[in-house]
Amino acid sequence: MNAHELFLDFMPAISVVFKLGFIPSEDEIYELTDEQYDSYKQQGGDVAKRLYTIIPKNYKYLTQTSEVGLLTGPDASVLMKAAEFLRGYAKKEGCVSDRSDDILAFAAERFPSYFSEGTKFAKPHLKLLRPGETPPTPQVEWLSLISNVLGGDKALTVKIAAKEEKLTGKAHEPPKAFVPHPNIFCSKGEPPMKIYNTLTREKEDFVPLDENEVKIYVCGPTVYNFFHIGNARPFVVFDTLRKYMEYKGYNVNFVQNFTDVDDKIINRAKEEGASASEVSEKYIGEYYKDAAALNIRKATAHPKVTENMDEIVGFVRGLVGKGFAYETGGDVYYSTRQFDGYGKLSKQRIEDLEIGARIEASEKKKDPLDFALWKARKADDEIAWDSPWGMGRPGWHIECSAMSRKYLAETIDIHAGGQDLIFPHHENEIAQSEAENGKPFAKYWMHNGYITIDDEKMSKSKGNFFMVRDILKDFSGEAIRFFLLSGHYRSPLNFSDALMEQAKSGLARLQNAKSNLKHLVQTGSGEMTAGEKTEYEKFGLHKDSFVSAMDDDLNTADAVSAVFELVTAINTAVKDGASKGFAEKSLELLQSLTDVLGLLQDEADESVDGEIAALIEERQRARKEKNFARADEIRDLLKERGITLKDTPQGVQIVREP
């Protein structure tokens, strides 16, 4: 008996679901008639939405709980047909994604005998919820809903042998109604971006907490010096993430802090004979200069520790009041063992952390694993603020918890930073925020890999510690940015002069393509021809490749490759000239993609001084007079000065060497 025959056998049981009055054939699944579509949409759509919405979100809980019997025998065919109907409905609606494969995967997992490899009903890949995650819809509610969807007790036998407390943590009454999110069933936009979540160690669909705003917090610099190439990587990577999300239509609230209170700042102030505030303000200004050179946009907000002391003190007071922190001799420590989830980000157990922990002689904490939230002032001339525990200043970790809550929310979409911050900084932030707020701190955690120098770990002791300010003496900011985006952000990235030269050359290729298109726009005329329109449509494949790469966990390396493929296609298309319309559209497409990467933002200086202009004019006369020896001589002379003359049907184009 095939799947279609199974569906016919059980049609009476699900007539309450669809009430369509017809039985679809295999071909009709994907091409519903207008009459069938309208009937399905009006009478069966809501039920199918419920089926579609519920199964994917609770799949793992259903398969993990052996005490719950879900479906019996041939009910798999009912699920299969419901999924197929969803596909037909989605195609009519013009949906990009209906996720009906999730329903098919659920049925295939529960009833493998009804699905065979090599057919269109073969089990597809399914992304599961992470262990321990509370399902959006409690399991007991799911059981009630799926029973209703598939025709009640006649079509489905549901046996709940496990206690509700075990499944959901508390008892739940089955809901009287269920209203799915309108965007869950039918997405007419692009498929969701995938982000590797450090918390789960899996790539996950990016679904913002608020569809109107994406909230991102990125740990910023401790401002006691210029920032180095290792610091630059997260600044560039997550600036690119922000740009790409805006490209996709999101409104992004992007916060990056300045740590302007720290032992390093205090020590630098003593060295320079200045105050701590003078040192921090100086290097905040220097940060902005170097960040601008790398085309890093200013954040929506750049909060400083010194400007948010009331919020920080209030946060610490809240933790003390809840029993997660304690005061001793003017210091306040977080009691790590009080937080059950400690170690979930770094995947470290408390037992393992105990082995290497020790208490310094000067510390008064109760447990070696506890960390400072507030530090008592040690000397009268030390920078300090008043608090319930006396004069002092905050520990490092608490500032981000307090400022993230103030400038974004108690729960944010993305928290990001370098790999070195996973433990202890971000682990401690989670402990602080979730203990105080009683909510998850961040839905997604993103961390970039390390920078190595000539394949060795960067360190001051080895003398391979390079400030961006120094690198800018030899390379442009865009070349540095290009280099930092040339590898996947989670992979280690080796820095060397040779690799920077490669980045410089790669960027020059993009700059030349842009310059060539600008020249065609300035000197060309006319709208796109029919042939050019066909060629331009092919460029869409390169745009799709770019988007696909960026959607795959911000794969800038593959995105850059897609841009190069586009440039190759454009250069081939315009090598013998092009209409102004074609050049304009091609330039617009190229610029839209490089804007996301933060590249080609610097307008090339195409002006020439009087001497150079005179040489160009003389070369043109020599060519007209067929004095090619003199023309070649002038060409070589200009090349020595970094200028290449390119003869085109539209005239001479000046190309400056990088």
N, C-alpha and C positions, 0 to 999 in steps of 0.2 A: 504494500500500500504506500503510495507516495504522499508527499506533504499536502498536495492539493486535495487528494482524496480524504486525508485526515481532516482537513478543513471542512469538507462537505459533511463528514460524519458528525462533526461537532458544531455545525452551523446553528442548529436550534438552540444550543447552549449559549451562543454568543449573540443571538439575534437581539437580545436586550441591549447589547453594546452598540452595534452599528445601525440596526433598524433600516437597512438600505433597500431591502426588497430585491436585491440582485446578488448573484455570486460572481465575483471577478475571476477572470482567467489569468494565467500567468502574464500574458501580454498586456492585459488591462491594468496591471499593477502600476505601471509607470506612465500610462497614457489614459487617464480617466476622462470620460466624456464630460461635457459641461453639466449635463443632467446628473450624472453620477457624482461629480465633484460637488455640486450645490447640495445634493442630498446628504453626502458625507459630511460636508462642512457644517450644515445646519443641525444634523441629528447625531452624528457620531464623532464630530471633532472634539468636543469637550472630553469625552471619555478617552479618546486616543491620546489627548494631551496629558491626561492624568497618568495613563499607562507609560507614556514616553518620559514624563517628568520623574516618576517615582522610582522606576527600576534602576537607572544608572546611579542615582545618589545613594542607594542603600544596598547595592549589590554585594559588597564585601561582608557586610553584617549578615546578610541572608545566608551566604555560603559558609561563614565561619561558625554559625550557631547551629550545632547539630540537633539540638532539642526541638527545633522548629521544623515541622513538615510543611512544605510550601505548595508544590503542585504535584499532581498525579498524572502519570502516563502521558496520553496524547494531548494534554493541555499545552505541550510545547508547540504544537501546530497552531494553536490559537495565538500564542505570542508571536510566532513567526509571521502569521498573516497580518496581525496588528502592525508589526514593524513594516511589512511591505506596503500596507495601506498608508502608513506615515510617509513613506518615500514618494508614493504617488501624489499624496496631498502636498508634500513639500515641493515637488517639482512644479505642480500647478501654481503654487503660491510664489514660486521663484526664490525659494530658500537656498542659501548656500550650504547650510548644514542642518540636518534634522536629527542627527545622532541616533537614527534608527538602528545602526549597527550595535549600539549598546544593548538594545532589547534582544537582538538576534544572538549576541554573545551570551547574554543571560540564559536564554533558552538552550543554547548549544552546550553551555556548561552544565546545566541541570539535566539535560536529556541528550547525551552524546549519540545515542543510538539513532536518533532522528536526523542527525546531521552527518554528512560525509565530506571528507576532504576532496577538493577538486571541483566542488559545485559552488554555486553562488550562495549556498546556505552554509558554507564552511565557517567554522568559528573564527571570527575576526579578533584582532587585538583589542583588549579592554583595559583601560586604566582604572585601577582600584583606589578606593579610599585608603588613607594610611591607617595603620593599626592604632587603635585607641581614639580615633577621631569620632566625635559625636555626630551621628547622621543628622542631616537637616530635618528629616521627618523621622520621628521615633519609629522603631520597628513595628510596634503593635499597631500604629496608624497605617503603616504600609500594608500589613496583613489585611486590615479591614478594607482598605482601598482596592487592593488587587482583587479581593474577593468580589467587590462590587463591579469592578471593571470587567471581569471575566464571567459575569452572570450570576453572582451570588453562590449560595451553597450548592446549587445544582451543578455548576460548572467547576467548582473548586472546593476542595476539602482542606480546611486550614486547622491545624492542630498546634496549639501553643502549650508545650510541656514545660518550657522555661518560665521562670518568674519574671514579671515585668520589671522588677527592680534590677534584675541581672542584665536585662537587655538595655534599659534606658536610664537606670539610676533612680527612677521614680515611676509611679504608676501613671498611666495616661488613659484618658477616655478616648475611644475612637472619634475622630472629628466628624462633624455633621456635613461639612463641605470642605473642599480643597480647591484653592485657586492657584494655578501654576503661574510662575513669573512669565510675563508675555514674551520675553526674549528667549526663554528656554526651549520652547518647541520649535520655533522657526527663526533662524538667524539669516537675515537678508544682507548682512554685512560680511566682512571677511572672517574666516575661521579664527579662533582665539590664538593669541600668542602663547608660546610655551616658555616657561621660565623654570630653570633648575632651582629648586628650593633646598637650601642647605639643611633646613629643618627636617625634611622628609627624605633627602638624598634622591629625589626623583624630579623629572621634568613634569610640570603641571600646567594645565590651562590657566592662563591669567584671566581671572574674572574679578574686576574691582569690587570693593565693598559698596561703593557708591558709584552708580553708572555716570554721575555728573562730575565726579572728581577722583583722580588717582592721587593718593597721598604717599609721598616718598620721603624718607629721611636717610641722609647719607652722612656718615661721620666725617667731619672736616678736620682741618689741621690744628695742631698745637702751635700757636704762633710765637715762636722764639727764634726762628731762622727762616731762610728761604726754603721752599719745598723742593725735594729731590725727585728723581725720575720714578722712584717707587711710589711716592705720594701721588705723582701725576697720573698714574694709571687709573685708580678709582675715580679721580676727578673727571678724567676724559671718558671713561667707560660709562659712568652713570649719568654724565651729561648727555652722552649719546642715547642712552636709554630714555631719558626725558624727551629728547628731540624726536625719537622714533614714536613714542607714545603720542606726542602731539601730532605727528604726521598721520597717525592712525585715527585722529579725531578726539583724543582724550584731553580733558582739561587737567593739567598736572600741577599739583601744589608740591613744590620741591623745596625741601628744607635741608640746609647744610650748616652745621654749627661752627663756631670758632671757639676753641678752648683757650681762653685768655687768662686762666688761673692755673698754674702748674709749677711744680718744683723747677722744671727746666727754665721757665720764664723768670722765676725768682733768681735763679743762679745767673742767667744771662744779664739780668738787670744789675746784679752786683759787679759782673765783669765790665759792663759798659758804663757803670756809674750813673745809671738812670733808674727811674721807677719801673715797677712791673707793668703798669699801664702804658708807659711810654714805649716800652719794648714791644708789647703786644700790638699797640696801634701802629707802630712802625711796620711790623711784619704782616699785619692785615693788609696794609697798603701795598706792600711788595707782593703779597699773594695775588691781589687783584691785577697787578701789572703782568705777572707771569701767566695767570689764568687767561687773561685777555689775549695774550700772544698765542695761546693754544686753542683759541676760539671756544673757551668755556664760558657759558653764560652765567651771569649772576643768578643765584637761587631766588626763589620766591621770597625767602627770608633767610638771613644769616644771623641767627641769634648768638649772643655772647653770654658766657657764664656770668660775667659781672653785671649784666643787665637783667638777669633772671634769678637773683638770689632769693627773693621772696618765694618763688615757685619751688626752688630747690629745697629750702628750709621746710616749707609746707609738705613736700613729698616725704622728706626724712621723718618729720613729725608723724605723718600718717603711718609709716612703716613701724615706728616705735609703738604707736597706739594699737596696732594690730598684732603686736607680738612678734614681728619679723625682724626687729632690730632692738639694740640695747645700747645704753650710754655707760661709759666707764671713763672717769677722769677727764671729761670734756670731749672725748672721742665718741663717735657713734659707729657701731659695726652692724653689718647685716648678718643675721643668724642663718647661715646657708642651709643647715639641716632642717630648718623650719619649712623650706620650700620643697615640696615633693618632686617637682619636675626638674630639679637642678641637674644639669648635664645633658638635657635633651637636644640642645643645638650641637654641641661638640661631640655628642655620643660618648661621654665619659661618665663612669659610675662614681658615686661618692666614695666607694670603697677603694677605687684605684687612685683617686685624688688624695686620699689620706696618706698614702705611702710616701709621697714626696713633700708633703706639707710640713712646715715647721713654724714656730713662733719666734720672732726676733725678740731680743732681750728688751727692747724699748716698747714693744707692743703689749697692750693690755687686753686683747681679745680673748674670749672664752674658748674658742675653737680655732685650730690652725686654718680651717677652711673659710672662716669669716673674713669679710673684707670691709674696708672703711667707707662709710657714707659721709662722715663729717670728721675733720681733723682739727683738734684744738691748736690754737696758736702757740708756737714754741718760743717766740721772741717778741718783744714789744714792738720792734720795727717791722715785723712781718705783716704782709697784707692779710686782713681778716675782716669778718663781718660778725655782727651780733646774732645770737641764736639762743634758743632755750637752753643750750648746753654750754653757753659761754662763747667768747670770741673764737672764731676759727674760719675754716673754708671747706668747701665740699671736696669729697673724693672724686676721682676721675669718672667713675661709672655712672654716678647719679645724675650728672648734668643732662645726658641724652634722654634718660627716662622722663625727666621733668620737662625739658624743652620740646620733646616730641609730643607729649600730651598737650602742652600749651599751644603750640603752633599748628598741630595737625589734629590728633584725636587720641583717645585711649587705645584704640586699635587702629593701626595703619595698614596700608596695602603692602608696601615694600620697605624693608630696612636693609641698607647696603653698606658695604665697606670692603676693606682689604681682608684677605684670608687670615692675616695675623690677628684680626680682631675677633675671630670666632670665639676664642677662649684666651683670657677670661672676660674681655670687655662685653661682648654681646651676650655671652652666657649670663653675666651678672645683670645686664640690662633687663633680660627676660625675667630673672628672679625678682628684681625690684618692681618692675612695671606690673607684672601679673599678680604679684602679692598685693600691691597697693590698689590696683584697679579692678581685680577680680575678673579680668578678661584677657584673651590672647593679646600679646603686644603687637605682633606683626603677622600678617597672613603669609608673606613670602620673605625669605631671607636670601640675599644675593651677595656673593663674595668673589672678588677677583684673585687670580693667582699672583705669585711673586715675580719680581723682576730680578734676573741674574745679570751679572756683568762679566762678559767673556766666559760664560758658563760657570761662574763662581757666584756664591751668595754675596749680595752687596753688604758691605760693612765698613764702618769707619776705620777699624783696625787694619784692614787690608788696603786701605787707600783707594778703594774702587767705589767711592761714594760720590755720585755726581748730582749737583744741583741743576735744576732746569735753567736757572739764570746763566750758568756757565755753558750749558749745551747750546743755548740760544746764541752764543757768540759765533758758533760754527754752522748752525742749522736753523732754518725758519721754524716758527711755532707750528705751522701746518705740517711740516715734515716730521716733527716730533709726534704730533697727533696721528698722522698717517701710520707711523711706526707702531704706536700704542694700540691701534685698531687692526694691525696686520695679523694678529693672532687671536684665537678665541679667548675671551676675557678670563675664563676659568683655568686656562693652561699657563704654565710658566712661560715667561717671555725673556729671551736673552737680548741684552743690550750691548752693542759694540759699534765702533766707528764704521765698520764694513756694512753692518745692517742698516745703519742710519743713512749711508750713501745709497743703498738700495731703495730705502724709503724715499729719499730725495729724488731719485730717478723716476720711481713710480709716480710720485706726485707730479713731477714735471710732465709726464705723459698725459695726465688728466688736464693739467693746466694748458698744455698745447692744444688739446682737443677743444677746450672751451675757447681759447683764443682764436682758433681757426673758425669756429662757428660764429663768434662775434664779428670776425672779419667778413664772413659771408652775409651776415645780417646787415652790416653797414654798407656793403658794396653791391649786394644782390638786389633782386626785384622779383615781383610776381608771387602768386599763390602756389601752393603745392600742385604738382601735376598728378595725374592718375597713378603713374608709376611710383611717384614719391609717397603718395598716400598708402599704397600697398606696402612699400618699404617701411614706412613709419609704423604701420600696424604691427610689423614683425618686432619692432623694438619693445613692444609690450611684453614679449617673452623674457627679456632681460630685466624689465621692471618686476615681473612676477618672480623671477629668480632672486632678485634683491629682497623683495618682501618675504619670500619663503625663508631665506637665510636669516633675516632679522627676526622673523617669527619663531625660529628655532633657537630659542635661548640666546638671542642677541648675538648671532654668529656673524660678527663684523668681518671676519676673514673671508667667508664665502660671499658676503655682501659686497666687499671690495672687488672680489673676482667678477661678480655680476656687473659691476660698474665698468670694469675693464673690457668685458665682453661687449657691453653697450658701446663703449668708445671705439672698439674695433669695427663694429657694425656701422657706426656713424662715419668713421673715417673712410671706410670702403664706399659708403653711399655718396659721399661728397668729394671724392678724390678728383672728379672731373667737373666740380662745380655743383651748385644746387640753387634752387629758388630761395628767395628770402623767407617765404612761408615755411619751407621745410627746415631751413636753418634755425628759425625762431622756435619751432616746435621741438626740434632736437635739442637745442640749447636749454629750453625750459625743462625738458625731461631730465637731462643730465644734471642740471642745477638742483632739481627737486630731490634727487637721490643723494647728491653730495652734500646738500644742506643738512640732511639727516645725520650724515657722518661728521658734519662740521668742517668739511673740506671745500676748497675753491671759494673761500669767503674773501680772500684778498684779491682785489682787482689788480691785474698786472699793469705796471707802468709802461704804457706803449708810446710815451712821448720820447722824442729824441732831441738832442741839442743841435745847434746850428751846424757844427762841423760834421756830425753824423748825417744830418739831412742833406748837406751839400754832397757828401760822398755817395749817398743813395741816388741823388739826382744825376750825378756824373755817371754812375754805373748805368742808369737807364739810357742816357745819351749814347754811351759806348755801345750798348746792345743794339740801339737803333742804327748806329753807324757800322755795325758788325765788327766792332773792335773788341772781340771777345777776350783777347789777352788782357786788356785793361779792365774789362768787366770782371774777369776772374780774379784779377789782382785786388780790386776793390772788395770783392766778396770775401777773399781771404783776410784782408785787413780788418773788415768789420767782424769777422768771426773771432779774430783775436781779441776783440773788444766785447765778446759775448753776444753778438747780434748775428742772427742768421736771416738772410733774405729769401723768402719763398715766393717764387713766381706763380701766380694763379691767373685763371681767365679773368678774374675781377680786379687784377692789379697786384702790386707787390705787397706781400704781407711780412711784417717785421716780427720775428720770433726771438725773444731773449732767452739765452741759455740759463739754466738754473744755477 
